[in-house]
Amino acid sequence: MRTLLSLLALASFATAAEPVYLTLADFTKADGAAPGEGWATEGDNTIHLSGKGAGLLISKNEYTNFELEWEWKLNEKGNNGIKYWVTKIGGKEWLGIEYQMIDDSGHPDGLRGGSHTTASIYDIKECVKDKRVKPAGEWNTSKIIVQDGKIQHWLNGALAAEADTNAPEWKEMIAKSKFKNKEGFAPGHGKIMLTEHGDETWFRNIKLTAK
């Protein structure tokens, strides 16, 4: 019995997902080409987006359940984000759920408040009022946890927003969002996207653990 248990434990350990650090090599442009001008790798596991015109990046792989953790910073009045469960909607748009990254006190969309502020489930559900966000120019640590349709957005060590995409409330929130007419939006699996909204952004130590 002890031998059997040991073998089962070993098998479980062997099949457990190991975290990987995503680099530019794990992404392509929307047309499938390698990341081009405007996206660069810096020496400390940092992906640097210089600004407007670089274009969004999508991961080569798709994911269903996962944990994604990264550090990021923006310039003042900056706006960006990471999207997940990204799929091509209507044969032309790469869309997915977005973890909003924005200068809450400087960018017009951040000043709008609600589900357009940092760590919100963008345009779907706003985050907690007492979130721990650092000002533009300083590093924040963010985490997305996705498990069996339940999603969580973490910011600097604290839960900031969560939702259950299997619950009726999710459909109600989508119906009130800009994605209401996007058939097939967030189907429960898809790619990871580094967005590009025209502002300089740094993504550091992007660690993904598939589950």
LINPE-V891579 format. One record per pair of residues at least 24 apart in sequence whose C-alpha atoms are under 10 Angstrom apart, sorted by the first residue. I is the first residue (numbers start at 1). GAP is how many residues later the second one is. Records with the same first field share a line. If there is no record, write none. Layout:
# LINPE-V891579
I: GAP, GAP
This chain:
# LINPE-V891579
16: 193, 194, 195
17: 49, 191, 192, 193, 194
18: 190, 191, 192, 193
19: 47, 48, 49, 187, 188, 189, 190, 191, 192
20: 48, 185, 186, 187, 188, 189, 190
21: 24, 47, 48, 49, 183, 184, 185, 186, 187, 188
22: 24, 25, 37, 46, 48, 182, 183, 184, 185, 186
23: 24, 36, 180, 181, 182, 183, 184
24: 24, 33, 34, 35
25: 34, 35
26: 31, 32, 33, 34, 35, 166
27: 29, 30, 31, 32, 33, 34, 164, 165, 166, 167
28: 28, 29, 30, 31, 32, 165
29: 25, 26, 27, 28, 29, 30, 31, 164, 165
30: 25, 26, 27, 28, 29, 58, 62, 63, 64, 163
31: 26, 27
32: 25, 26, 27, 28
33: 24
38: 158, 162
39: 162, 163
40: 162
41: 161, 162, 163
42: 160, 162
44: 160, 161
45: 158, 159, 160, 161
46: 24, 25, 26, 156, 157, 158, 159, 160
47: 25, 147, 154, 155, 156, 157, 158, 159
48: 24, 25, 152, 153, 154, 155, 156
49: 25, 145, 146, 147, 149, 150, 151, 152, 153, 154
50: 146, 148, 149, 150, 151, 152
51: 27, 145, 146, 147, 148, 149, 150
52: 144, 145, 146, 147, 148
53: 143, 144, 145, 146
54: 141, 142, 143, 144
55: 139, 140, 141, 142, 143
56: 38, 137, 138, 139, 140, 141
57: 25, 134, 135, 136, 137, 138, 139
58: 24, 25, 26, 28, 29, 36, 132, 133, 134, 135, 136, 137
59: 25, 27, 131, 132, 133, 134, 135
60: 131, 132, 133
61: 129, 130, 131
62: 24, 25, 127, 128, 129, 130, 148
63: 83, 125, 126, 127, 128, 129, 145, 146, 147, 148
64: 82, 83, 84, 85, 123, 124, 125, 126, 127, 146, 147
65: 80, 81, 82, 83, 84, 85, 86, 123, 124, 144, 145, 146
66: 78, 79, 80, 81, 82, 85, 142, 143, 144, 145
67: 76, 77, 78, 79, 80, 84, 85, 140, 141, 142, 143, 144
68: 74, 75, 76, 77, 78, 85, 124, 138, 139, 140, 141, 142
69: 72, 73, 74, 75, 76, 84, 85, 86, 135, 136, 137, 138, 139, 140
70: 69, 70, 71, 72, 73, 74, 133, 134, 135, 136, 137, 138
71: 67, 68, 69, 70, 71, 72, 84, 85, 131, 132, 133, 134, 135, 136
72: 29, 64, 65, 66, 67, 68, 69, 70, 129, 130, 131, 132, 133, 134
73: 28, 29, 30, 61, 62, 63, 64, 65, 66, 67, 68, 127, 128, 129, 130, 131
74: 27, 28, 29, 61, 62, 63, 64, 65, 66, 125, 126, 127, 128, 129
75: 27, 28, 31, 60, 61, 62, 63, 124, 125, 126, 127
76: 26, 27, 28, 29, 30, 31, 59, 60, 61, 123, 124
77: 25, 26, 27, 28, 29, 30, 31, 32, 33, 34, 59, 60, 122, 123
78: 24, 25, 26, 28, 29, 30, 31, 32, 58, 59, 119, 120, 121, 122, 123
79: 24, 25, 27, 28, 29, 30, 31, 38, 39, 116, 117, 118, 119, 120, 121, 122
80: 38, 114, 115, 116, 117, 118, 119, 120, 121, 122
81: 37, 38, 41, 112, 113, 114, 115, 116, 120, 122
82: 62, 110, 111, 112, 113, 114, 121
83: 38, 39, 61, 107, 108, 109, 110, 111, 112
84: 60, 62, 102, 104, 105, 106, 107, 108, 109, 110
85: 61, 100, 101, 102, 103, 104, 105, 106, 107, 108
86: 99, 100, 101, 102, 103, 104, 105, 106, 107
87: 97, 98, 99, 100, 101, 102, 103, 104, 105, 106
88: 96, 97, 102, 103
89: 93, 94, 95, 96, 97
90: 92, 93, 94, 95
93: 89
94: 91, 97, 99
95: 84, 87, 89, 90, 91, 95, 96, 98
96: 26, 83, 88, 89, 90, 91, 92, 93, 94, 95, 96, 97
97: 24, 25, 26, 27, 54, 82, 88, 89, 95, 96
98: 24, 25, 26, 55, 94, 95, 96, 97
99: 43, 44, 45, 53, 54, 55, 62
100: 26, 53, 95
101: 32, 39, 41, 94, 100
102: 33, 34, 97
103: 30, 31, 32, 33, 34
104: 29, 30, 31, 32
105: 30, 31
106: 29, 30
115: 46, 62
118: 24, 35, 37, 42
119: 24, 25, 33, 34, 35, 36, 40, 41, 42, 43
120: 32, 33, 34, 35, 40, 41, 42
121: 30, 31, 32, 39, 40, 41, 42
122: 55, 56
123: 50, 51, 53, 54, 55, 56
124: 39, 46, 48, 49, 50, 51, 52, 53, 54, 55
125: 36, 37, 38, 45, 48, 49, 52
126: 34, 35, 36
127: 26, 27, 28, 32, 33, 34, 35
128: 30, 31, 32, 33, 34
129: 31
130: 28, 30
131: 24, 25, 26, 27, 28, 29, 30
132: 24, 25, 26, 27, 28
133: 27
137: 64, 65
139: 63, 64, 65
140: 63, 64
141: 62, 63, 64
142: 64
143: 63, 64, 65
144: 64
145: 63, 64
146: 42, 43, 64, 65
147: 41, 63, 64
148: 40, 63
149: 38, 39, 40
150: 38
